[in-house]
Amino acid sequence: MNLSGPELDKFDAEVGEPIKIDIAESKEIAHALINNSDRGEFIIVSKPSQQEVDS
């Protein structure tokens, strides 16, 4: 995953800095990951449905 520009500035991050990635297969799992995390900021990336891709 590449972050650049404003995203790096918002997270006070540098190029090449390690990040943690969790994959959630549902909104419920995503909420659980966030609610049980000690982190204060998150980037959420969603995968479009095939129908959204085709339109």
DRENDO-1510 file (C-alpha; in Angstrom, 1 decimal, always signed):
<recs>
REC; n; res; u; v; w
REC; 1; MET; +0.0; +0.0; +0.0 .
REC; 2; ASN; +1.4; +3.4; -0.9 .
REC; 3; LEU; +0.5; +6.6; +0.8 .
REC; 4; SER; +1.6; +9.9; -0.5 .
REC; 5; GLY; +0.9; +13.6; -0.4 .
REC; 6; PRO; -1.6; +14.8; +2.2 .
REC; 7; GLU; -2.0; +11.4; +3.7 .
REC; 8; LEU; +1.6; +11.3; +4.8 .
REC; 9; ASP; +1.3; +14.8; +6.2 .
REC; 10; LYS; -1.9; +14.0; +8.2 .
REC; 11; PHE; -0.3; +10.9; +9.8 .
REC; 12; ASP; +3.1; +12.7; +10.4 .
REC; 13; ALA; +4.7; +9.8; +8.5 .
REC; 14; GLU; +7.7; +9.5; +6.3 .
REC; 15; VAL; +8.2; +7.5; +3.0 .
REC; 16; GLY; +9.3; +4.0; +3.9 .
REC; 17; GLU; +7.9; +4.0; +7.4 .
REC; 18; PRO; +6.2; +0.8; +8.4 .
REC; 19; ILE; +2.4; +0.7; +8.6 .
REC; 20; LYS; +0.1; -2.0; +10.0 .
REC; 21; ILE; -2.6; -3.4; +7.7 .
REC; 22; ASP; -5.6; -5.4; +8.9 .
REC; 23; ILE; -8.2; -6.8; +6.4 .
REC; 24; ALA; -11.8; -6.9; +7.5 .
REC; 25; GLU; -14.4; -8.9; +5.5 .
REC; 26; SER; -17.3; -7.0; +7.0 .
REC; 27; LYS; -18.2; -3.7; +8.6 .
REC; 28; GLU; -18.7; -5.5; +11.9 .
REC; 29; ILE; -15.2; -6.8; +11.8 .
REC; 30; ALA; -13.8; -3.4; +10.8 .
REC; 31; HIS; -15.6; -1.8; +13.8 .
REC; 32; ALA; -14.2; -4.5; +16.1 .
REC; 33; LEU; -10.7; -3.9; +14.9 .
REC; 34; ILE; -11.0; -0.1; +15.4 .
REC; 35; ASN; -12.7; -0.4; +18.8 .
REC; 36; ASN; -10.1; -2.8; +20.1 .
REC; 37; SER; -7.1; -0.8; +18.7 .
REC; 38; ASP; -4.8; +1.4; +20.7 .
REC; 39; ARG; -4.3; +3.6; +17.6 .
REC; 40; GLY; -5.9; +7.0; +17.3 .
REC; 41; GLU; -6.0; +7.4; +13.5 .
REC; 42; PHE; -7.0; +5.1; +10.7 .
REC; 43; ILE; -7.2; +5.0; +6.9 .
REC; 44; ILE; -10.1; +3.0; +5.6 .
REC; 45; VAL; -9.9; +1.6; +2.1 .
REC; 46; SER; -12.9; -0.1; +0.6 .
REC; 47; LYS; -13.1; -2.6; -2.3 .
REC; 48; PRO; -15.8; -1.8; -4.8 .
REC; 49; SER; -18.3; -4.5; -5.8 .
REC; 50; GLN; -18.0; -6.0; -9.3 .
REC; 51; GLN; -21.2; -4.1; -10.3 .
REC; 52; GLU; -19.5; -0.8; -9.3 .
REC; 53; VAL; -16.4; -1.7; -11.3 .
REC; 54; ASP; -18.5; -2.5; -14.4 .
REC; 55; SER; -20.5; +0.7; -14.4 .
</recs>
